[in-house]
Amino acid sequence: MGKTVRAKYSKGVIKPLEKVDIEEGKEITVTIIEFPMPMKKANSLELTSGGWKGLVNADELKKNIYAGRLISTRPEVKL
């Protein structure tokens, strides 16, 4: 039987963060998978700011966006 539980590693000891129903002294196998720390919602934007710096010329991008808006792809209306 297998079960996945969250645990915390501190000072050389792995401590389960939830109740584990295992008899005392029983030998078990532990698989360790590291998960990245969850980002705080309020901080997410701050943590990603500057990620595109140097990759995109913002002024050129704005110029291209506004120029693209002037191009009409609709056929001319004939009355």
HTML snippet that shows the backbone in 3Dmol.js (N, CA, C, O; Angstrom):
<script src="https://3Dmol.org/build/3Dmol-min.js"></script>
<div id="view" style="width:600px;height:400px;position:relative"></div>
<script>
const pdb = `
ATOM      1  N   MET A   1       0.838  -1.169   0.000  1.00  0.00           N
ATOM      2  CA  MET A   1       0.000   0.000   0.000  1.00  0.00           C
ATOM      3  C   MET A   1       0.891   1.242   0.000  1.00  0.00           C
ATOM      4  O   MET A   1       1.920   1.272   0.675  1.00  0.00           O
ATOM      5  N   GLY A   2       0.494   2.266  -0.757  1.00  0.00           N
ATOM      6  CA  GLY A   2       1.272   3.492  -0.808  1.00  0.00           C
ATOM      7  C   GLY A   2       0.411   4.698  -0.499  1.00  0.00           C
ATOM      8  O   GLY A   2      -0.804   4.681  -0.696  1.00  0.00           O
ATOM      9  N   LYS A   3       1.052   5.736  -0.015  1.00  0.00           N
ATOM     10  CA  LYS A   3       0.338   6.960   0.313  1.00  0.00           C
ATOM     11  C   LYS A   3       1.311   8.117   0.133  1.00  0.00           C
ATOM     12  O   LYS A   3       2.499   7.992   0.428  1.00  0.00           O
ATOM     13  N   THR A   4       0.801   9.234  -0.349  1.00  0.00           N
ATOM     14  CA  THR A   4       1.613  10.431  -0.495  1.00  0.00           C
ATOM     15  C   THR A   4       1.219  11.419   0.595  1.00  0.00           C
ATOM     16  O   THR A   4       0.041  11.734   0.762  1.00  0.00           O
ATOM     17  N   VAL A   5       2.201  11.901   1.327  1.00  0.00           N
ATOM     18  CA  VAL A   5       1.952  12.908   2.366  1.00  0.00           C
ATOM     19  C   VAL A   5       2.982  14.026   2.213  1.00  0.00           C
ATOM     20  O   VAL A   5       4.113  13.790   1.786  1.00  0.00           O
ATOM     21  N   ARG A   6       2.581  15.225   2.562  1.00  0.00           N
ATOM     22  CA  ARG A   6       3.514  16.343   2.563  1.00  0.00           C
ATOM     23  C   ARG A   6       4.367  16.248   3.817  1.00  0.00           C
ATOM     24  O   ARG A   6       3.896  15.827   4.873  1.00  0.00           O
ATOM     25  N   ALA A   7       5.628  16.643   3.689  1.00  0.00           N
ATOM     26  CA  ALA A   7       6.536  16.596   4.830  1.00  0.00           C
ATOM     27  C   ALA A   7       7.495  17.774   4.760  1.00  0.00           C
ATOM     28  O   ALA A   7       7.635  18.424   3.724  1.00  0.00           O
ATOM     29  N   LYS A   8       8.145  18.032   5.878  1.00  0.00           N
ATOM     30  CA  LYS A   8       9.105  19.129   5.954  1.00  0.00           C
ATOM     31  C   LYS A   8      10.425  18.563   6.447  1.00  0.00           C
ATOM     32  O   LYS A   8      10.455  17.761   7.380  1.00  0.00           O
ATOM     33  N   TYR A   9      11.523  18.985   5.813  1.00  0.00           N
ATOM     34  CA  TYR A   9      12.853  18.535   6.209  1.00  0.00           C
ATOM     35  C   TYR A   9      13.484  19.623   7.063  1.00  0.00           C
ATOM     36  O   TYR A   9      13.588  20.770   6.628  1.00  0.00           O
ATOM     37  N   SER A  10      13.903  19.278   8.264  1.00  0.00           N
ATOM     38  CA  SER A  10      14.503  20.256   9.163  1.00  0.00           C
ATOM     39  C   SER A  10      15.555  19.587  10.030  1.00  0.00           C
ATOM     40  O   SER A  10      15.273  18.594  10.701  1.00  0.00           O
ATOM     41  N   LYS A  11      16.748  20.121  10.019  1.00  0.00           N
ATOM     42  CA  LYS A  11      17.854  19.632  10.863  1.00  0.00           C
ATOM     43  C   LYS A  11      18.085  18.128  10.698  1.00  0.00           C
ATOM     44  O   LYS A  11      18.292  17.409  11.675  1.00  0.00           O
ATOM     45  N   GLY A  12      18.048  17.669   9.453  1.00  0.00           N
ATOM     46  CA  GLY A  12      18.332  16.268   9.172  1.00  0.00           C
ATOM     47  C   GLY A  12      17.191  15.301   9.405  1.00  0.00           C
ATOM     48  O   GLY A  12      17.386  14.089   9.318  1.00  0.00           O
ATOM     49  N   VAL A  13      15.987  15.817   9.706  1.00  0.00           N
ATOM     50  CA  VAL A  13      14.842  14.950   9.993  1.00  0.00           C
ATOM     51  C   VAL A  13      13.684  15.317   9.065  1.00  0.00           C
ATOM     52  O   VAL A  13      13.378  16.494   8.873  1.00  0.00           O
ATOM     53  N   ILE A  14      13.046  14.295   8.493  1.00  0.00           N
ATOM     54  CA  ILE A  14      11.862  14.500   7.669  1.00  0.00           C
ATOM     55  C   ILE A  14      10.636  14.319   8.561  1.00  0.00           C
ATOM     56  O   ILE A  14      10.418  13.246   9.124  1.00  0.00           O
ATOM     57  N   LYS A  15       9.830  15.392   8.685  1.00  0.00           N
ATOM     58  CA  LYS A  15       8.650  15.358   9.551  1.00  0.00           C
ATOM     59  C   LYS A  15       7.390  15.481   8.706  1.00  0.00           C
ATOM     60  O   LYS A  15       7.242  16.452   7.964  1.00  0.00           O
ATOM     61  N   PRO A  16       6.465  14.499   8.803  1.00  0.00           N
ATOM     62  CA  PRO A  16       5.209  14.588   8.067  1.00  0.00           C
ATOM     63  C   PRO A  16       4.387  15.790   8.532  1.00  0.00           C
ATOM     64  O   PRO A  16       4.368  16.114   9.719  1.00  0.00           O
ATOM     65  N   LEU A  17       3.715  16.443   7.598  1.00  0.00           N
ATOM     66  CA  LEU A  17       2.864  17.586   7.940  1.00  0.00           C
ATOM     67  C   LEU A  17       1.417  17.166   8.158  1.00  0.00           C
ATOM     68  O   LEU A  17       0.560  18.002   8.444  1.00  0.00           O
ATOM     69  N   GLU A  18       1.147  15.877   8.025  1.00  0.00           N
ATOM     70  CA  GLU A  18      -0.195  15.341   8.281  1.00  0.00           C
ATOM     71  C   GLU A  18      -0.059  14.000   8.973  1.00  0.00           C
ATOM     72  O   GLU A  18       1.019  13.407   8.992  1.00  0.00           O
ATOM     73  N   LYS A  19      -1.149  13.528   9.537  1.00  0.00           N
ATOM     74  CA  LYS A  19      -1.128  12.264  10.288  1.00  0.00           C
ATOM     75  C   LYS A  19      -0.789  11.092   9.364  1.00  0.00           C
ATOM     76  O   LYS A  19      -1.342  10.959   8.272  1.00  0.00           O
ATOM     77  N   VAL A  20       0.131  10.250   9.831  1.00  0.00           N
ATOM     78  CA  VAL A  20       0.548   9.071   9.073  1.00  0.00           C
ATOM     79  C   VAL A  20       0.208   7.841   9.907  1.00  0.00           C
ATOM     80  O   VAL A  20       0.640   7.731  11.055  1.00  0.00           O
ATOM     81  N   ASP A  21      -0.557   6.924   9.343  1.00  0.00           N
ATOM     82  CA  ASP A  21      -0.989   5.727  10.069  1.00  0.00           C
ATOM     83  C   ASP A  21      -0.035   4.570   9.764  1.00  0.00           C
ATOM     84  O   ASP A  21      -0.312   3.720   8.918  1.00  0.00           O
ATOM     85  N   ILE A  22       1.101   4.559  10.479  1.00  0.00           N
ATOM     86  CA  ILE A  22       2.113   3.510  10.313  1.00  0.00           C
ATOM     87  C   ILE A  22       2.479   3.023  11.713  1.00  0.00           C
ATOM     88  O   ILE A  22       2.676   3.819  12.631  1.00  0.00           O
ATOM     89  N   GLU A  23       2.565   1.716  11.857  1.00  0.00           N
ATOM     90  CA  GLU A  23       2.900   1.187  13.186  1.00  0.00           C
ATOM     91  C   GLU A  23       4.341   1.543  13.552  1.00  0.00           C
ATOM     92  O   GLU A  23       5.229   1.555  12.700  1.00  0.00           O
ATOM     93  N   GLU A  24       4.550   1.828  14.820  1.00  0.00           N
ATOM     94  CA  GLU A  24       5.847   2.242  15.348  1.00  0.00           C
ATOM     95  C   GLU A  24       6.917   1.207  15.030  1.00  0.00           C
ATOM     96  O   GLU A  24       6.715   0.014  15.257  1.00  0.00           O
ATOM     97  N   GLY A  25       8.058   1.658  14.505  1.00  0.00           N
ATOM     98  CA  GLY A  25       9.192   0.786  14.230  1.00  0.00           C
ATOM     99  C   GLY A  25       9.156   0.112  12.872  1.00  0.00           C
ATOM    100  O   GLY A  25      10.112  -0.564  12.494  1.00  0.00           O
ATOM    101  N   LYS A  26       8.061   0.284  12.125  1.00  0.00           N
ATOM    102  CA  LYS A  26       7.951  -0.358  10.811  1.00  0.00           C
ATOM    103  C   LYS A  26       8.886   0.339   9.824  1.00  0.00           C
ATOM    104  O   LYS A  26       8.959   1.567   9.774  1.00  0.00           O
ATOM    105  N   GLU A  27       9.604  -0.479   9.034  1.00  0.00           N
ATOM    106  CA  GLU A  27      10.516   0.071   8.037  1.00  0.00           C
ATOM    107  C   GLU A  27       9.722   0.425   6.779  1.00  0.00           C
ATOM    108  O   GLU A  27       8.928  -0.380   6.294  1.00  0.00           O
ATOM    109  N   ILE A  28       9.939   1.631   6.252  1.00  0.00           N
ATOM    110  CA  ILE A  28       9.238   2.094   5.055  1.00  0.00           C
ATOM    111  C   ILE A  28      10.241   2.658   4.057  1.00  0.00           C
ATOM    112  O   ILE A  28      11.394   2.912   4.404  1.00  0.00           O
ATOM    113  N   THR A  29       9.807   2.850   2.837  1.00  0.00           N
ATOM    114  CA  THR A  29      10.620   3.488   1.805  1.00  0.00           C
ATOM    115  C   THR A  29      10.054   4.876   1.553  1.00  0.00           C
ATOM    116  O   THR A  29       8.843   5.044   1.414  1.00  0.00           O
ATOM    117  N   VAL A  30      10.931   5.866   1.495  1.00  0.00           N
ATOM    118  CA  VAL A  30      10.505   7.246   1.281  1.00  0.00           C
ATOM    119  C   VAL A  30      11.036   7.728  -0.066  1.00  0.00           C
ATOM    120  O   VAL A  30      12.227   7.598  -0.351  1.00  0.00           O
ATOM    121  N   THR A  31      10.157   8.279  -0.889  1.00  0.00           N
ATOM    122  CA  THR A  31      10.550   8.894  -2.154  1.00  0.00           C
ATOM    123  C   THR A  31      10.436  10.395  -1.972  1.00  0.00           C
ATOM    124  O   THR A  31       9.395  10.896  -1.547  1.00  0.00           O
ATOM    125  N   ILE A  32      11.505  11.118  -2.293  1.00  0.00           N
ATOM    126  CA  ILE A  32      11.508  12.568  -2.092  1.00  0.00           C
ATOM    127  C   ILE A  32      11.373  13.270  -3.438  1.00  0.00           C
ATOM    128  O   ILE A  32      12.175  13.057  -4.347  1.00  0.00           O
ATOM    129  N   ILE A  33      10.341  14.116  -3.549  1.00  0.00           N
ATOM    130  CA  ILE A  33      10.120  14.928  -4.741  1.00  0.00           C
ATOM    131  C   ILE A  33      10.016  16.369  -4.276  1.00  0.00           C
ATOM    132  O   ILE A  33       9.129  16.715  -3.495  1.00  0.00           O
ATOM    133  N   GLU A  34      10.923  17.209  -4.757  1.00  0.00           N
ATOM    134  CA  GLU A  34      10.896  18.617  -4.354  1.00  0.00           C
ATOM    135  C   GLU A  34       9.920  19.390  -5.210  1.00  0.00           C
ATOM    136  O   GLU A  34       9.916  19.256  -6.434  1.00  0.00           O
ATOM    137  N   PHE A  35       9.097  20.196  -4.573  1.00  0.00           N
ATOM    138  CA  PHE A  35       8.180  21.078  -5.274  1.00  0.00           C
ATOM    139  C   PHE A  35       8.642  22.510  -5.050  1.00  0.00           C
ATOM    140  O   PHE A  35       9.090  22.852  -3.956  1.00  0.00           O
ATOM    141  N   PRO A  36       8.539  23.358  -6.084  1.00  0.00           N
ATOM    142  CA  PRO A  36       8.921  24.752  -5.863  1.00  0.00           C
ATOM    143  C   PRO A  36       7.977  25.400  -4.859  1.00  0.00           C
ATOM    144  O   PRO A  36       6.805  25.037  -4.771  1.00  0.00           O
ATOM    145  N   MET A  37       8.489  26.345  -4.118  1.00  0.00           N
ATOM    146  CA  MET A  37       7.666  27.052  -3.150  1.00  0.00           C
ATOM    147  C   MET A  37       6.568  27.813  -3.893  1.00  0.00           C
ATOM    148  O   MET A  37       6.856  28.482  -4.885  1.00  0.00           O
ATOM    149  N   PRO A  38       5.327  27.727  -3.439  1.00  0.00           N
ATOM    150  CA  PRO A  38       4.261  28.463  -4.112  1.00  0.00           C
ATOM    151  C   PRO A  38       4.470  29.966  -3.974  1.00  0.00           C
ATOM    152  O   PRO A  38       4.845  30.459  -2.910  1.00  0.00           O
ATOM    153  N   MET A  39       4.221  30.692  -5.075  1.00  0.00           N
ATOM    154  CA  MET A  39       4.362  32.138  -5.029  1.00  0.00           C
ATOM    155  C   MET A  39       3.155  32.747  -4.343  1.00  0.00           C
ATOM    156  O   MET A  39       2.032  32.272  -4.510  1.00  0.00           O
ATOM    157  N   LYS A  40       3.383  33.778  -3.587  1.00  0.00           N
ATOM    158  CA  LYS A  40       2.287  34.489  -2.966  1.00  0.00           C
ATOM    159  C   LYS A  40       1.568  35.279  -4.055  1.00  0.00           C
ATOM    160  O   LYS A  40       2.214  35.918  -4.885  1.00  0.00           O
ATOM    161  N   LYS A  41       0.243  35.241  -4.056  1.00  0.00           N
ATOM    162  CA  LYS A  41      -0.527  35.907  -5.103  1.00  0.00           C
ATOM    163  C   LYS A  41      -0.216  37.392  -5.194  1.00  0.00           C
ATOM    164  O   LYS A  41      -0.110  37.934  -6.294  1.00  0.00           O
ATOM    165  N   ALA A  42      -0.072  38.048  -4.065  1.00  0.00           N
ATOM    166  CA  ALA A  42       0.176  39.483  -4.066  1.00  0.00           C
ATOM    167  C   ALA A  42       1.558  39.804  -4.636  1.00  0.00           C
ATOM    168  O   ALA A  42       1.787  40.912  -5.121  1.00  0.00           O
ATOM    169  N   ASN A  43       2.462  38.855  -4.581  1.00  0.00           N
ATOM    170  CA  ASN A  43       3.835  39.080  -5.013  1.00  0.00           C
ATOM    171  C   ASN A  43       4.127  38.585  -6.422  1.00  0.00           C
ATOM    172  O   ASN A  43       5.209  38.858  -6.941  1.00  0.00           O
ATOM    173  N   SER A  44       3.218  37.877  -7.055  1.00  0.00           N
ATOM    174  CA  SER A  44       3.466  37.251  -8.345  1.00  0.00           C
ATOM    175  C   SER A  44       3.908  38.247  -9.401  1.00  0.00           C
ATOM    176  O   SER A  44       4.872  37.994 -10.125  1.00  0.00           O
ATOM    177  N   LEU A  45       3.222  39.367  -9.500  1.00  0.00           N
ATOM    178  CA  LEU A  45       3.569  40.371 -10.503  1.00  0.00           C
ATOM    179  C   LEU A  45       4.952  40.941 -10.232  1.00  0.00           C
ATOM    180  O   LEU A  45       5.747  41.129 -11.153  1.00  0.00           O
ATOM    181  N   GLU A  46       5.231  41.211  -8.982  1.00  0.00           N
ATOM    182  CA  GLU A  46       6.541  41.739  -8.611  1.00  0.00           C
ATOM    183  C   GLU A  46       7.655  40.767  -8.985  1.00  0.00           C
ATOM    184  O   GLU A  46       8.700  41.181  -9.486  1.00  0.00           O
ATOM    185  N   LEU A  47       7.436  39.493  -8.745  1.00  0.00           N
ATOM    186  CA  LEU A  47       8.467  38.495  -9.016  1.00  0.00           C
ATOM    187  C   LEU A  47       8.753  38.335 -10.501  1.00  0.00           C
ATOM    188  O   LEU A  47       9.855  37.936 -10.877  1.00  0.00           O
ATOM    189  N   THR A  48       7.775  38.640 -11.352  1.00  0.00           N
ATOM    190  CA  THR A  48       7.972  38.469 -12.794  1.00  0.00           C
ATOM    191  C   THR A  48       8.358  39.761 -13.492  1.00  0.00           C
ATOM    192  O   THR A  48       8.697  39.737 -14.675  1.00  0.00           O
ATOM    193  N   SER A  49       8.316  40.878 -12.798  1.00  0.00           N
ATOM    194  CA  SER A  49       8.633  42.146 -13.454  1.00  0.00           C
ATOM    195  C   SER A  49      10.086  42.146 -13.929  1.00  0.00           C
ATOM    196  O   SER A  49      10.990  41.700 -13.224  1.00  0.00           O
ATOM    197  N   GLY A  50      10.279  42.655 -15.131  1.00  0.00           N
ATOM    198  CA  GLY A  50      11.617  42.716 -15.713  1.00  0.00           C
ATOM    199  C   GLY A  50      12.023  41.460 -16.449  1.00  0.00           C
ATOM    200  O   GLY A  50      13.141  41.383 -16.959  1.00  0.00           O
ATOM    201  N   GLY A  51      11.148  40.473 -16.520  1.00  0.00           N
ATOM    202  CA  GLY A  51      11.479  39.215 -17.181  1.00  0.00           C
ATOM    203  C   GLY A  51      11.745  39.354 -18.674  1.00  0.00           C
ATOM    204  O   GLY A  51      12.492  38.559 -19.244  1.00  0.00           O
ATOM    205  N   TRP A  52      11.139  40.360 -19.319  1.00  0.00           N
ATOM    206  CA  TRP A  52      11.312  40.574 -20.760  1.00  0.00           C
ATOM    207  C   TRP A  52      12.334  41.669 -21.049  1.00  0.00           C
ATOM    208  O   TRP A  52      12.586  41.984 -22.211  1.00  0.00           O
ATOM    209  N   LYS A  53      12.920  42.247 -20.014  1.00  0.00           N
ATOM    210  CA  LYS A  53      13.848  43.360 -20.204  1.00  0.00           C
ATOM    211  C   LYS A  53      14.990  42.955 -21.133  1.00  0.00           C
ATOM    212  O   LYS A  53      15.644  41.930 -20.940  1.00  0.00           O
ATOM    213  N   GLY A  54      15.206  43.785 -22.134  1.00  0.00           N
ATOM    214  CA  GLY A  54      16.287  43.535 -23.084  1.00  0.00           C
ATOM    215  C   GLY A  54      15.906  42.593 -24.207  1.00  0.00           C
ATOM    216  O   GLY A  54      16.660  42.460 -25.171  1.00  0.00           O
ATOM    217  N   LEU A  55      14.757  41.932 -24.116  1.00  0.00           N
ATOM    218  CA  LEU A  55      14.328  41.010 -25.160  1.00  0.00           C
ATOM    219  C   LEU A  55      13.369  41.677 -26.151  1.00  0.00           C
ATOM    220  O   LEU A  55      13.313  41.296 -27.320  1.00  0.00           O
ATOM    221  N   VAL A  56      12.622  42.667 -25.679  1.00  0.00           N
ATOM    222  CA  VAL A  56      11.625  43.327 -26.512  1.00  0.00           C
ATOM    223  C   VAL A  56      11.828  44.833 -26.424  1.00  0.00           C
ATOM    224  O   VAL A  56      11.972  45.388 -25.335  1.00  0.00           O
ATOM    225  N   ASN A  57      11.839  45.490 -27.585  1.00  0.00           N
ATOM    226  CA  ASN A  57      11.910  46.942 -27.612  1.00  0.00           C
ATOM    227  C   ASN A  57      10.480  47.451 -27.485  1.00  0.00           C
ATOM    228  O   ASN A  57       9.716  47.388 -28.448  1.00  0.00           O
ATOM    229  N   ALA A  58      10.107  47.953 -26.311  1.00  0.00           N
ATOM    230  CA  ALA A  58       8.727  48.346 -26.023  1.00  0.00           C
ATOM    231  C   ALA A  58       8.236  49.442 -26.964  1.00  0.00           C
ATOM    232  O   ALA A  58       7.093  49.395 -27.419  1.00  0.00           O
ATOM    233  N   ASP A  59       9.083  50.425 -27.262  1.00  0.00           N
ATOM    234  CA  ASP A  59       8.664  51.511 -28.153  1.00  0.00           C
ATOM    235  C   ASP A  59       8.372  50.992 -29.560  1.00  0.00           C
ATOM    236  O   ASP A  59       7.398  51.406 -30.188  1.00  0.00           O
ATOM    237  N   GLU A  60       9.204  50.100 -30.045  1.00  0.00           N
ATOM    238  CA  GLU A  60       8.996  49.513 -31.380  1.00  0.00           C
ATOM    239  C   GLU A  60       7.732  48.647 -31.398  1.00  0.00           C
ATOM    240  O   GLU A  60       6.983  48.660 -32.376  1.00  0.00           O
ATOM    241  N   LEU A  61       7.499  47.905 -30.329  1.00  0.00           N
ATOM    242  CA  LEU A  61       6.304  47.075 -30.222  1.00  0.00           C
ATOM    243  C   LEU A  61       5.047  47.932 -30.281  1.00  0.00           C
ATOM    244  O   LEU A  61       4.113  47.612 -31.017  1.00  0.00           O
ATOM    245  N   LYS A  62       5.014  49.026 -29.505  1.00  0.00           N
ATOM    246  CA  LYS A  62       3.848  49.922 -29.522  1.00  0.00           C
ATOM    247  C   LYS A  62       3.641  50.515 -30.908  1.00  0.00           C
ATOM    248  O   LYS A  62       2.512  50.592 -31.393  1.00  0.00           O
ATOM    249  N   LYS A  63       4.723  50.932 -31.542  1.00  0.00           N
ATOM    250  CA  LYS A  63       4.646  51.509 -32.897  1.00  0.00           C
ATOM    251  C   LYS A  63       4.034  50.505 -33.870  1.00  0.00           C
ATOM    252  O   LYS A  63       3.177  50.870 -34.675  1.00  0.00           O
ATOM    253  N   ASN A  64       4.462  49.251 -33.805  1.00  0.00           N
ATOM    254  CA  ASN A  64       3.941  48.205 -34.692  1.00  0.00           C
ATOM    255  C   ASN A  64       2.474  47.886 -34.412  1.00  0.00           C
ATOM    256  O   ASN A  64       1.704  47.621 -35.335  1.00  0.00           O
ATOM    257  N   ILE A  65       2.095  47.913 -33.144  1.00  0.00           N
ATOM    258  CA  ILE A  65       0.700  47.647 -32.787  1.00  0.00           C
ATOM    259  C   ILE A  65      -0.199  48.722 -33.365  1.00  0.00           C
ATOM    260  O   ILE A  65      -1.214  48.414 -33.991  1.00  0.00           O
ATOM    261  N   TYR A  66       0.165  49.995 -33.161  1.00  0.00           N
ATOM    262  CA  TYR A  66      -0.667  51.090 -33.670  1.00  0.00           C
ATOM    263  C   TYR A  66      -0.661  51.134 -35.192  1.00  0.00           C
ATOM    264  O   TYR A  66      -1.683  51.468 -35.792  1.00  0.00           O
ATOM    265  N   ALA A  67       0.445  50.813 -35.828  1.00  0.00           N
ATOM    266  CA  ALA A  67       0.503  50.780 -37.293  1.00  0.00           C
ATOM    267  C   ALA A  67      -0.394  49.662 -37.825  1.00  0.00           C
ATOM    268  O   ALA A  67      -1.055  49.826 -38.851  1.00  0.00           O
ATOM    269  N   GLY A  68      -0.416  48.535 -37.129  1.00  0.00           N
ATOM    270  CA  GLY A  68      -1.255  47.415 -37.544  1.00  0.00           C
ATOM    271  C   GLY A  68      -2.735  47.730 -37.438  1.00  0.00           C
ATOM    272  O   GLY A  68      -3.540  47.174 -38.186  1.00  0.00           O
ATOM    273  N   ARG A  69      -3.103  48.602 -36.532  1.00  0.00           N
ATOM    274  CA  ARG A  69      -4.507  48.983 -36.377  1.00  0.00           C
ATOM    275  C   ARG A  69      -4.999  49.828 -37.546  1.00  0.00           C
ATOM    276  O   ARG A  69      -6.203  49.905 -37.793  1.00  0.00           O
ATOM    277  N   LEU A  70      -4.083  50.456 -38.258  1.00  0.00           N
ATOM    278  CA  LEU A  70      -4.461  51.310 -39.382  1.00  0.00           C
ATOM    279  C   LEU A  70      -4.723  50.507 -40.659  1.00  0.00           C
ATOM    280  O   LEU A  70      -5.334  51.016 -41.599  1.00  0.00           O
ATOM    281  N   ILE A  71      -4.266  49.268 -40.691  1.00  0.00           N
ATOM    282  CA  ILE A  71      -4.458  48.424 -41.867  1.00  0.00           C
ATOM    283  C   ILE A  71      -5.855  47.831 -41.836  1.00  0.00           C
ATOM    284  O   ILE A  71      -6.250  47.191 -40.862  1.00  0.00           O
ATOM    285  N   SER A  72      -6.592  48.050 -42.906  1.00  0.00           N
ATOM    286  CA  SER A  72      -7.960  47.530 -42.977  1.00  0.00           C
ATOM    287  C   SER A  72      -7.966  46.238 -43.778  1.00  0.00           C
ATOM    288  O   SER A  72      -7.453  46.186 -44.895  1.00  0.00           O
ATOM    289  N   THR A  73      -8.542  45.209 -43.206  1.00  0.00           N
ATOM    290  CA  THR A  73      -8.646  43.933 -43.911  1.00  0.00           C
ATOM    291  C   THR A  73     -10.065  43.688 -44.412  1.00  0.00           C
ATOM    292  O   THR A  73     -10.351  42.664 -45.032  1.00  0.00           O
ATOM    293  N   ARG A  74     -10.943  44.639 -44.134  1.00  0.00           N
ATOM    294  CA  ARG A  74     -12.351  44.503 -44.584  1.00  0.00           C
ATOM    295  C   ARG A  74     -12.468  44.971 -46.031  1.00  0.00           C
ATOM    296  O   ARG A  74     -11.815  45.929 -46.444  1.00  0.00           O
ATOM    297  N   PRO A  75     -13.300  44.288 -46.782  1.00  0.00           N
ATOM    298  CA  PRO A  75     -13.534  44.783 -48.168  1.00  0.00           C
ATOM    299  C   PRO A  75     -14.299  46.093 -48.124  1.00  0.00           C
ATOM    300  O   PRO A  75     -15.075  46.349 -47.203  1.00  0.00           O
ATOM    301  N   GLU A  76     -14.069  46.906 -49.122  1.00  0.00           N
ATOM    302  CA  GLU A  76     -14.748  48.199 -49.189  1.00  0.00           C
ATOM    303  C   GLU A  76     -16.249  47.998 -49.379  1.00  0.00           C
ATOM    304  O   GLU A  76     -16.666  47.153 -50.171  1.00  0.00           O
ATOM    305  N   VAL A  77     -17.054  48.763 -48.661  1.00  0.00           N
ATOM    306  CA  VAL A  77     -18.510  48.653 -48.745  1.00  0.00           C
ATOM    307  C   VAL A  77     -18.994  49.367 -50.002  1.00  0.00           C
ATOM    308  O   VAL A  77     -18.668  50.533 -50.227  1.00  0.00           O
ATOM    309  N   LYS A  78     -19.776  48.659 -50.824  1.00  0.00           N
ATOM    310  CA  LYS A  78     -20.327  49.249 -52.046  1.00  0.00           C
ATOM    311  C   LYS A  78     -21.820  49.498 -51.814  1.00  0.00           C
ATOM    312  O   LYS A  78     -22.578  48.573 -51.519  1.00  0.00           O
ATOM    313  N   LEU A  79     -22.222  50.748 -51.950  1.00  0.00           N
ATOM    314  CA  LEU A  79     -23.621  51.103 -51.758  1.00  0.00           C
ATOM    315  C   LEU A  79     -24.325  51.230 -53.091  1.00  0.00           C
ATOM    316  O   LEU A  79     -25.519  51.525 -53.132  1.00  0.00           O
TER     317      LEU A  79
END
`;
const viewer = $3Dmol.createViewer("view");
viewer.addModel(pdb, "pdb");
viewer.setStyle({}, {cartoon: {color: "spectrum"}});
viewer.zoomTo();
viewer.render();
</script>
